[in-house]
């Protein structure tokens, strides 16, 4: 099993030159479908508990603090897992790695739906978080391996939008399972796992690890793809003789831009989960929305962001990779939407602000995920993804779940609003630094050519 999961050697038999372009396009389509389908599956599993939080609180007699603790266990576990599982992804076949993570997550989800014990649920959420940590690193590696810079922002945005679609599909599956199984909470979890098992098969059939593993030239050769490092040097290699520790120290810990992008993402994750994780509770308790309608708004918040994320990714490609500049405008818009969401009681305006905010939050979140991969060599993509993920979930999501749950229980929802405003402003500061650094790096790279 372990040898099957590890990175496969380059294929000896090469694709004939006249067939390379066509074969590349077919594999790119397959990889795009595999990463999108895979990440939809990951989010179907991940958000079942969030979508069912009101029913779980009622049936299991949990408080918002209890729910926040369970969600924070996922955040803490996922943050740790992304660091280590991201590094491990650099040594594995990315497509198979993606499938195994989803398969294990779906199995654990079955056990999660079979217990009402708070502490067992916390433990299961932590374990599931570890398997979920395999998904993003694998997908981001595949995108870096299969697309050059002229299309990478668009393709990355399409893939990233898959989790938004997955969130909506999760809510749809929850509602369907509730209808079919007379409101059984356990059946909701089982149904989500069954769907994900099917998606695992599609991942294996459609995806591929990297071009050389299927007899194609690597993307650097095919598109003249270049990575501009922190010192302005150029990297084109997707392999290295450096060990994991050497890669991590040289290309992650000593890279100032990696730190800036990571702290940006951490702040944006606090905003994302501070909104998403509490949509049902916030809108029912503070704005008087119907619980069923509030539950659907989780999916609407996610799904409505898809076109905006893809458009912003394409704009960043058109601006020759100025991802930070695009992100700055999105965060400024987010601050406006937060004000409407927090201080307006008109249900229509709240829903409109939530839909717009979904686009404005997820676009920079998508772009910083791409930025962190574009400032390290391809053989360090998994490590950079994992490093950023550690901060996203250990500090970003855990603060947005456990801390906000405790603050709301003690001080009310105004405390949550203050935290989210502060996180948005912090993200803006780091994005300004990153935007300036992007310009300097481009100038250095021109000198070094």
N, C-alpha and C positions, 0 to 999 in steps of 0.2 A: 504493500500500500504506500509506504513512504517513498520507495523508488519511483512508483507511478506518479506521485505528486511532485517530485523534484523536477527542476528545469530540464527539459529534453535537449539533447545535442542538436547542432545544426544538421539539417538533412543533407546527405551526400548527393542525392540526385537533384540537380538544379532544374528549375523551370526554363524552357527554351526562351531566348530573348524576345522572340516575336509574340510570346504568350504572357509575358510578365505583366503588362499593363492590365489586360483583361483579368488575369488571375488575381492581381492585387485588388482590383475593384470588387471581385466576388468575395474575397476574404475580408475586405474592409466592411462590406455589408454584413457578412456573417458575424464579425467581431462587434459591430455596432448593435446588432440584434441581441447577441449573447450578453453583452454588458447591460443593455437596457432591460432585457427580460430578467436577468439575474438580479439587478438592483431593485426592480419592482418586487421580486420575491422577498428580498431582504426587508423591504419596508412594509410589506404585507405582514410579515411576522413581527416586526419591531413595534408597530403601532396598534396592535390588537388591544393591548392593555390600556393605552391612552384613549382609544375610542370607546372603551367600555368602562371608563373610570367612574362615571355617575352610577351606572348599574352595579358595579363592584362595591362602591361605597355604600349603596343602599342595601345590597344583599349580604355583604360581608361585615357591615357595620364598621367600615373604615372611615377615618377622617381625612381631610386634605393633607395633614401632616403625614399620615400613613402612606397615602398615595405618593406624596413627594419623596418619601424614603425609598419606596420601591423603584420609582423612576430614577432616583439618584444612584441606586445600585447599578442600574444599567449604565448610567453616564460614567460612573467611576470605572466599572469593569471595561466599558468600551474604550475609554481613554487609555487605560493600561494596555488593553489588547491591541489597539491601533498602533501603538509604539512597537510592540514586539512582533505582532502578526504582520505589520507593514515591512519590518526588516526581513522577516522570514519569507515574505512574498518575493523579495528580490532573488531568492534562491530556488523558487518553485515555478512550475508551469502555471502561468497566471490563470488560464481558463479552467484548469482542473481545480486549482485553489479556490476559485470563485464558486464552483459547483459544490465542493465539499463543505465550505462555510455555510451555504444555504441549507444543505442537507442536514447538517448537525443542528442548525438553528431551528429547523422545522420539528425535529425530534424533541428538542428541549421544550419547545412551545406546547407540545402535547402534555408534558408533565406540568407545565405552568397552569394549564387550564384544568388540571385535575386536583388542585389543592386550594384550600381557603386559609391556610396558615400563613400569617404575615411573614414570619421569618423564613419559611421555606420559599415563599414567593420572592423574597429579597435575594436569597441564595441562587435561585433559578435564573432570575434576571441578571445577576452578575455572571453566571456561567454562560448564559445565552449571549451576553455582551462580548465575551471572548470569541465565540464563533462568528458573531456579526462583524468583528474586527477584520475578518479576512476579505470582506467584500470590496470596500473602496480601493484599497491598495491594488488588488488584482485588476479592477476595472481601469484605474488610472494608468497602470503600467501598460495595459493593452492599447490604450488610446495613444500614449506616448510612443509606443513601438510602431503603430500602424498609420499615423497621420503626421504630415509635416506642419510647419507653423502657419501656412496660409489657410489651412482648413481646421486646425486643431481646436481653436476657440469655439467654432460652430459645432464640431463633433462632440467636444467635451460638454458643451451646453445641452446638446440633445441627450447625451447619456445622463448628465446630472438631473435633467428634467424627469428622467424615468422614476426617480424616487418620489417626485411630486405626484406622478401618475399612480405610483404604488400606494401612496397614502390615500388617494381617492378610491382606488380599487379596494384597499383595506376596509374603508368605511362601507363600501357597497357590499363586500363579503360579510361584514359584521351584520348589516341590516338584513341581508338575505338569510343568513344563518339564524338570526333571531326569529324571523318569520317562519322558516321551515321547521325549526326545532323548539317552538313555543317559548322563546326567550331564554333558553338554556345558555348560560355563560360558558360552560365547558364546551358545548358544541361549536361556539364561535371560534374558540382556539383550535379545535380539531379541524374545522373547515379550512381555516387559514393554512394549516400545515399541509393538508391534502393538496391544495392548490400549488403550494411551493414544491412539493415532491414532483409534480408534473413539470414545473419550470426547470428543475435540475436536469432533466433529460434534454430539454431544448438547449440548455447551455452547452452541454457536451457535444451535441450534434452541430451547432452553429459556429462556435468560437474557435479561436486558435491563439496560441501563446504569443508568437512573434514571427515576423516574416522569414527569418533564416531557418526556423524549425519546420517550415513547409516548402523549402527550396527556393525562396524568393530573396532578393537582395534586401539588406536592412534599409530603414527609412532614410538614414543619412545618405546612403548611396543613391537611393531612388529619387529623393527630392532635394538633396543638398541641405538637409536639416542640420542646424547648428544650435548648440546650447551656449548662451553667454553666461559665464560664471561671475561670481561676485567681484573678482578682480579684473573683469573684462576679457579674460582668456576664453578661447573657443573649445568646446568639447563636442565630439561627434560619436563617441564610442558607446555601445550598449553592453560591453563586457569589461571586466577588470580583474586583476590578480589580487587586489586589496581585500583584506578580510572585512567582516562586518564592522568591527570596532574601528578600523582605520577609516573606512568610508564614513562612518557616523561622526567621528571627530573632525575629519578634514572638510567634509562637504555639508555637514549639518550644524554642528555646534559652533564652528568657527565662521559661519556664514551670517553676517549681520542681516542680510535681506531675508533669509529664512526666518530669523527671529521676528523681524517686523511683520512679515506676512502671517506668521503663526499667531502673533498677538492680535492682529487684525481679525483673523478668523475666530479666535477665542471670544473676542468681544461680540462679533456678529452671531456666534452660536448662542451666547447668552440671550440676545434679543430674539433669535429664532425660537428657541425652546421656551423662553419666557412668554412668548405669545402662543405658540402651537400647543404646548403641553397643558395649558390652562384655558384654552378656548371654551370647552364645555362648562367648567366650573365658573369661570369669570363671567361669561355672558348670561348664565342662568342666575347666579347669585347677585351680580352687580348691575346687570342691564335688563333682567326680567325676560329673557328669551325662553321659549319653549325648549325643554331638554332634548327632544328629538331633533329639532331644527339646529340647535347648538352643536350636536354631534356631527351633523352633516357639514357644518362649517369647517371642521377640520379638513375634510376632503376638498371642499371648495377652496379653502386657503391654499392648499397644496396644488391642486389641478389648475387653478386660474393662473398660477405663476409660470406655467410651462411656456407659453408664447413669449412672454417678456424675457425670460432667461435665455431662450434661444436667440432672440433679437439682440440682446445685449452681448452675447457671445460673438455673434456675427459682426456687430459694431466694433468690438475690440479687435477682431481680425482686420477689419477695414482700416482701423487706426494703427495698423502695424504692431499689434501686441501691446497697446497701451491699456492694459487691463485695469491698473490702479485708477486711472483717470475716469474711466467709465464707472468704477465702483464708488468713487467720491460722490458723483451726482446721484447715485442710487441711495446712498446713506442719507444725504440731505433730504431727499424725498421721503425716506422712511421716518425721519423726525417729524415731518408734517403729518403723516398718516398716524403716527403714534398719538399725537395730540388729539386728533379727531376720535380715534378709538377709545382713548381714556376719558375724555371730557365731554363727549356728546352722547345723548340718550336716544337719539333718533335711530331706530333699528336699521333703516335703509342705509343711512350714512355710515353706520358702523360696519355693515356688511361690505359696502363699497370700499371703505378704507381698508378693510381686512384683505379684500381681493387685490387692491393696488399694492398694499404692503407686502403681500406674498411675492409679487414680482420684484419689488425693490429690495427685499431682504435676500431672496434666493439668487438673484443675479450676481451681487458681489460675493456671496458665499461660493458660488460656482467658479467665479473668476479667480478668487484667491486660491482655490483648490488647484487650478491650472497654473497659477503663478508660482506656487511652491514647487511644482514639478519642473517648471521651465528655468529655474535658477540653479538646478543641480544636474549632473550627468544622468543619462538614462539608467545607469546601473545603480543609482541612488534614489530612484523615484519612490520605491516602496518605503525606504527609510524616511524620506522627506514627508511623505503622506502620513506615515505613522507618527512622526514627531509632532506634526501639526494636529493630528487627531487626538493625541494625548492631551494637549492643552484645550482643544475644543470640548472634550467631554469631561475630563477631570475637573476643569475649572468652569468652562462655559455651560455645559448642560447641567452639571451637578448644582451649580449656583442657581440656574433657572428652574430647577425642580425642588430640591430639598430646601435651599435657602428661601426661595419665594414661597414655598408651601408653609414654612415656619413663620416668615414675616407676615403673610396674609392672615394666618391663624391668630397672630398676636396684635398686629397693627392695622390690618385691613388692606384692601387692594391698592391704596395710594402708595404704600411702601414698594409694591411691585413696580408701579409706574416709575418711581424714582430710580430704581435699579436699571430699568431698561433705557431710560434717557441717558444715564451715565455711561452705559455700555456703548450706546450709539455714538456718543461724542468721542469716547476713547478710540473706537474703530476709525473714526474720521481722522484723528491725529496720526495714527499709524499709516493710514492710506496716503496721507500727504507726504510723509517721509518716503514711502515706497514709490510714489509717483516721481519724486525728485531723483531717487536712486535709479529708476528705470532709464531716465534720460541720460544720466551719467554713464551707466553701463553701455548703452548704445554707442555713445561717443568713444569710450575706451575700446569697444570691439572693432570699431572702424579703424582705429589707430593700429590695432594688433593684426588686422587682416594683411 
